[in-house]
């Protein structure tokens, strides 16, 4: 059995990492202190976290 990530899985992981490092990390403390997500960022975040179940999404709340 091969447990290595596929090229597609690696690409998804790298895309998510770049997004987190460039868009989320720089101002995370301000968002944390404000207690909410900036509505300007919400559509970008939604695009990054939406995945079909066939690629491993878990139907669980994020809270």
DACORQUI-V823307 format. One record per residue. N is the residue number from 1. RES is the residue in three letters. PHI is phi in whole degrees, 0 to 359 (none if undefined). BURIAL is I if it has 16 or more other ideal C-beta (glycine too) atoms within 10 Angstrom, else O. D_CENTER is the distance of its C-alpha to the mean C-alpha in Angstrom with 2 decimals. Layout:
BEGIN
N_RES_PHI_BURIAL_D_CENTER, N_RES_PHI_BURIAL_D_CENTER
END
This chain:
BEGIN
1_UNK_none_O_28.01, 2_UNK_260_O_25.42, 3_UNK_260_O_22.29, 4_UNK_289_O_20.97, 5_UNK_290_O_17.67, 6_UNK_283_O_18.42, 7_UNK_300_O_18.00, 8_UNK_294_O_15.45, 9_UNK_295_O_13.33, 10_UNK_295_O_13.76, 11_UNK_296_O_12.84, 12_UNK_297_I_9.48, 13_UNK_299_O_8.89, 14_UNK_293_O_10.44, 15_UNK_296_O_8.69, 16_UNK_296_O_5.19, 17_UNK_297_O_7.72, 18_UNK_299_O_9.66, 19_UNK_299_I_7.40, 20_UNK_297_O_6.86, 21_UNK_289_O_10.54, 22_UNK_268_O_11.96, 23_UNK_253_O_10.55, 24_UNK_266_O_9.44, 25_UNK_300_O_11.82, 26_UNK_304_O_15.00, 27_UNK_234_O_15.47, 28_UNK_297_O_13.68, 29_UNK_295_O_17.20, 30_UNK_297_O_18.48, 31_UNK_294_O_15.80, 32_UNK_299_O_16.49, 33_UNK_292_O_20.19, 34_UNK_287_O_20.07, 35_UNK_82_O_18.51, 36_UNK_206_O_16.40, 37_UNK_269_O_13.63, 38_UNK_301_O_15.29, 39_UNK_297_O_15.93, 40_UNK_292_O_15.77, 41_UNK_278_O_12.05, 42_UNK_307_O_11.40, 43_UNK_299_O_11.71, 44_UNK_294_O_9.31, 45_UNK_296_O_6.52, 46_UNK_300_O_8.04, 47_UNK_298_O_8.18, 48_UNK_283_O_4.67, 49_UNK_260_O_4.58, 50_UNK_279_O_8.24, 51_UNK_217_O_9.78, 52_UNK_286_O_13.44, 53_UNK_300_O_15.02, 54_UNK_292_O_16.76, 55_UNK_256_O_13.79, 56_UNK_104_O_13.22, 57_UNK_293_O_11.48, 58_UNK_255_O_13.23, 59_UNK_278_O_14.95, 60_UNK_221_O_14.68, 61_UNK_292_O_14.22, 62_UNK_266_O_11.57, 63_UNK_259_O_14.59
END
